[in-house]
Amino acid sequence: MDPNKKSLLKNDGFQSFLSSIVCILLGLLIGYIVLLFINPAGATKAILVIIKNFLKYPSYQAAMKYLGSTLVKAAPLLLCSLSVLFSYKTGLFNIGAAGQYAIGAGLCLYCALALRLPWFVCIVAAMLGGALLGVISGILKAFCNVNEVISGIMLNWISLYVVNMMLTPVKEESSHYTMNIANVNKDALLPSLGLNALFANNQYVTLALPLSVICAIVIFIILEKTKLGFELRATGLNKDAAKYSGMAEKSNTVLTLAIGGALAALGASLFYLSGYEQWSVTSSSVPAMGFNGIAAAFLGGLSPVGAIFSSFFIQHITEGGAYVDKTMYCSQISDLISSIIIYLCGFVLFMKHFMNNMLQKSENKKALKAASENKEGGEE
């Protein structure tokens, strides 16, 4: 094998990219097979519609408008994925991102609708609420040895029902949705900074887009280029060794989950303060955004930069699935196809492990062959 090719295949970034592509293609293939079983006549058209999403619109203006809508939902997904991968990089699994997202939504909406506060105060309140949930899980993990997955799941449901109760006083009289921020407190809406003009004046496109990307870059710098990031990763790899080295392993655990909670809550505040959607106070399920963040984190190879692209892709296919012909397929088929692809995103690390094993076996065979040839040459 050519040395350059071998080094490229062993590159972690390239492996993550290749693994993600394989999982995406496999997910689309399985989705296509499911469509063929249900109704083969429209399967090809349906899978193409899912892939195209906003590109199905012949008008440039319409395409840009719906691209903007996809990006609006990709921003909170990116922040949820950052919440998950930041914790995972430090040896923790923040499945509580869904609850942190919910509490962030509840606090930002309450501050906006009940207290009539400006958008930046609403964001800070949301982040503090998400961080508090992370601190609770962190303290239970660090001082009581309670697995963060267990505490995270419990807090997810507690957060959901607390938010439902919190927002009931600010719901519309004729529905179970919260009041429209644009009609109650325009100061709580995120500024667009002129970005909406790039997407056919889509009013929901705001500073959430650049802010979420900036957060990804900041998280990358913290994890890879700072002393804090090194200590957090070291604590995650081996907390006993970190403690022996003089690191505050318990504080690092709490801090990690606090930052993860703040990121997920920030994602919720950026979404709901755009005015794109209202919260239903009768919600009986935890927001899927937090769980989808897990898939986006793994599809992006647990890289903050990779998460930017994986978050957009997952939201792209999710939105595209809504355009599937409902006369040929039931309304849940789009969710099924999206779920299959999202599920397979979790196999990115498995694919990387498989590639490394194959490369190692290939190198071992070559080493044995070279050793055998050298031995034969020596005997001659």
Secondary structure, 3 states (H helix, E strand, C coil): CCHHHHHHHCCHHHHHHHHHHHHHHHHHHHHHHHHHHHCHHHHHHHHHHHHHHHHHCCCHHHHHHHHHHHHHHHHHHHHHHHHHHHHHHCCCCCCCHHHHHHHHHHHHHHHHHCCCCCHHHHHHHHHHHHHHHHHHHHHHHHHHCCCHHHHHHHHHHHHHHHHHHHHHHHECCCCCEECCHHHHCHHHCCCCCCHHHHHCCCCCCCCHHHHHHHHHHHHHHHHHHCHHHHHHHHHHHCHHHHHHCCCCHHHHHHHHHHHHHHHHHHHHHHHHCCCCCCCECCCCCCCHHHHHHHHHHHHCCCCHHHHHHHHHHHHHHHHHHCCCCCCCCCCCHHHHHHHHHHHHHCCHHHHHHHHHHHHHHHHHHHHHHHHHHHHHHHHC
